[in-house]
Amino acid sequence: MSLKGLKNRKSRRVPAARRYKIIKKIAASKRKKEKEAKKLPKKSAKQKLIQIPNVCPFKEKILEEVEADKARREEEKRERLEKLKLERQEAKKNKHTTLESMVNEANQRAEGHIEKEEGVNDGSYQNQQRTKENSLKSYFKEFKKVVDAADVILEVCDARDPLGTRCSEVTTIIRESPGQKKHVLIVNKADLVPRENLDKWIKYLRKFGPVIPFKASTQAQKNNIGHRRFNKNKQHKNINQLSTCIGADLLMSLLANYCRNKNLKTSIRVGIVGLPNTGKSSIINSLKRRKACLVGAQPGITKAMQEVEIDSNIKLIDSPGIIFQRPKNESPDEFFALKNAQHVNTVQDPFPLACDILKRATVMYFCKLYDITEYKSPEEFLAKKAVKMGKLIRGGVPDVRAAARSLIQDWNTGKIKYCTHPPVDNSMDIHLSAAIVDNSSSDNKEFCVDNLDEFMNQLDEHYNLNDEVVMDIETKGPVSLRTNKKQKNESYGEANIIEEDDDEEMSEEPVNKKKKRKGADEDDDYKVKKIKSDPVFRLEGNQSLNKQNKDAAKKLKKKREKNEKKITNVADVLENFSLETGDDYDFDDDYNIE
Ligand SMILES: Nc1nc2c(ncn2[C@@H]2O[C@H](COP(=O)(O)OP(=O)(O)OP(=O)(O)O)[C@@H](O)[C@H]2O)c(=O)[nH]1
């Protein structure tokens, strides 16, 4: 092609505006077609074709009948739909015109509103109270069931505070339950206290009945949970290195002897009772040598009684932890959380507790334990611990609350070592007086072990606490069973059960209902106030909870206003309502009682 021809050639390029116009037009026409297609009756995907062969003599007649049937069905459908439409319209009209219906509706809504309001007002608190009430009842029932069903009852306490983890009413309840039951005290977690301390406690507790020290296996594995495994060349100072059980052989031989002496043909049932987290389930797992019961460092893991067969002669029954109440002068957090009877996450204010723990040992002790540098205040310690744990909140601020909770958890799990001492006077004996038995009597002979040297040697061989710092704490004595009046009357007559006080704060009481813990010591170095005023502590707070409460209150206010408005409207309608008799109603004339 010549150069001139190329120059004269018309370009095929279309301006963008025109191109878009075309695209728009195509889309519009597509939409129109779709709309029209929607208006047309849809053809069913699978239309059944009636095929009648031409040879059929009555083909025409059959086709006519089919058509007539189809028309009849369509007519019926249309009538049904029309009737339904009319009914709906009628109902809609009636709903707003009849005074009676209006009043009914208003009443219904008001009732619903009141119910809802109650739910919002104290919903969380009351529901929680109800659940707690139910669980309190069910836990007590389970405990009673275990006591009733068992021939031998093993009461488990914590070696760190054997008196503080005993319940003064348990012995009375066991005594008053039908049948002659054997009651044996198991001092578990023996590995957490120095040997001399354990010796002293066993000597003291023997005044009240048979006592057996124990160290349950804390291995997480499912099977082959080992009993003591001797390796004389190896000394295991760290309990995490070898978490074997010590005392299982002794306990098993005592139970077997009991069966033998009594010439029992059937198996005996051994109930395991005690406060939450004393290690009841761990003892069962150790005796069974496998994970038969759930175990955990949190309280309330066991929720119902559970039977575990050890052999043809012995059946163990696990029970949920006994629910106890705190003395009136004790702070709930301190009393329950430091006994591990309250989940650490439900502790409203963990700082006073953390400070309490920090006060009990020197700065150097905690520095060594957590591998942190020296600190001057609890705030600094908690901040350093939080950083060490990698717990930071928004803006890289150390999560001191999490650090405080972790410190409480360490206290409960035994990372921080502490022990108590048996009382020197007889003041605490009164609480356990019902348990005082004559050890020499034939009744308890089977479970009285005079020589515990073997057990102690095994313990010494594996766990040597002598070079570890163990804090000395004062025991506050046995706790009291928490139950309600009905249960008291139902079960054990005049047993020394303290009735539940409705005003009593519960261990897991909701945040907004809890009274603030009163600072015990004004001159205290670790003042709660001081901690709270620290900006680091102020950062977290309960902001989300406060926001939720505020939102709920706002919602409630709005609903109340709306409801009031509705009620006023109905009242207005009622005021203007007349019977339309034409005459004015006169009370004196028309309403006359003779
Ligand atoms: N160091 C040590 N820890 C123990 C011992 N026995 C149990 N534990 C630990 O204590 C915690 C509680 O043990 P559990 O067996 O669940 O206690 P429980 O009494 O059944 O608890 P609840 O089911 O809540 O009543 C667990 O973390 C166990 O690992 C022990 O002899 N020594």
The ligand as a Tripos MOL2 file, in Angstrom:
@<TRIPOS>MOLECULE
LIG
   32    34     1     0     0
SMALL
NO_CHARGES

@<TRIPOS>ATOM
      1 N1          3.5470  -31.7650   94.3220 N.pl3     1 LIG1
      2 C1          2.4550  -32.5130   94.3820 C.ar      1 LIG1
      3 N2          1.3790  -32.1390   93.6810 N.ar      1 LIG1
      4 C2          0.2660  -32.9130   93.7520 C.ar      1 LIG1
      5 C3          0.2200  -34.0790   94.5440 C.ar      1 LIG1
      6 N3         -1.0330  -34.6190   94.4130 N.ar      1 LIG1
      7 C4         -1.7130  -33.8410   93.5740 C.ar      1 LIG1
      8 N4         -0.9560  -32.8090   93.1640 N.ar      1 LIG1
      9 C5         -1.3400  -31.7160   92.2490 C.3       1 LIG1
     10 O1         -2.4420  -31.0360   92.8370 O.3       1 LIG1
     11 C6         -3.3370  -30.6010   91.8330 C.3       1 LIG1
     12 C7         -4.7540  -31.0550   92.1630 C.3       1 LIG1
     13 O2         -4.8480  -32.4370   92.0410 O.3       1 LIG1
     14 P1         -6.2440  -33.1760   91.8160 P.3       1 LIG1
     15 O3         -5.9780  -34.6310   91.9090 O.co2     1 LIG1
     16 O4         -6.9440  -32.6800   90.6260 O.co2     1 LIG1
     17 O5         -7.0230  -32.6820   93.0980 O.3       1 LIG1
     18 P2         -8.5490  -32.9900   93.5050 P.3       1 LIG1
     19 O6         -8.6060  -33.0060   94.9830 O.co2     1 LIG1
     20 O7         -9.0580  -34.2000   92.8010 O.co2     1 LIG1
     21 O8         -9.2250  -31.6850   92.9600 O.3       1 LIG1
     22 P3        -10.8020  -31.4180   92.6840 P.3       1 LIG1
     23 O9        -11.2050  -32.3540   91.5960 O.co2     1 LIG1
     24 O10       -10.8450  -29.9940   92.2880 O.co2     1 LIG1
     25 O11       -11.5320  -31.6700   93.9670 O.co2     1 LIG1
     26 C8         -2.8310  -31.1620   90.5210 C.3       1 LIG1
     27 O12        -2.1690  -30.1460   89.8350 O.3       1 LIG1
     28 C9         -1.8720  -32.2520   90.9310 C.3       1 LIG1
     29 O13        -0.8120  -32.3890   89.9920 O.3       1 LIG1
     30 C10         1.3830  -34.4370   95.2940 C.ar      1 LIG1
     31 O14         1.4440  -35.4100   96.0180 O.2       1 LIG1
     32 N5          2.4690  -33.6050   95.1650 N.ar      1 LIG1
@<TRIPOS>BOND
     1     1     2 1
     2     2     3 ar
     3     2    32 ar
     4     3     4 ar
     5     4     5 ar
     6     4     8 ar
     7     5     6 ar
     8     5    30 ar
     9     6     7 ar
    10     7     8 ar
    11     8     9 1
    12     9    10 1
    13     9    28 1
    14    10    11 1
    15    11    12 1
    16    11    26 1
    17    12    13 1
    18    13    14 1
    19    14    15 2
    20    14    16 1
    21    14    17 1
    22    17    18 1
    23    18    19 2
    24    18    20 1
    25    18    21 1
    26    21    22 1
    27    22    23 2
    28    22    24 1
    29    22    25 1
    30    26    27 1
    31    26    28 1
    32    28    29 1
    33    30    31 2
    34    30    32 ar
@<TRIPOS>SUBSTRUCTURE
     1 LIG1         1 GROUP 0 **** ****
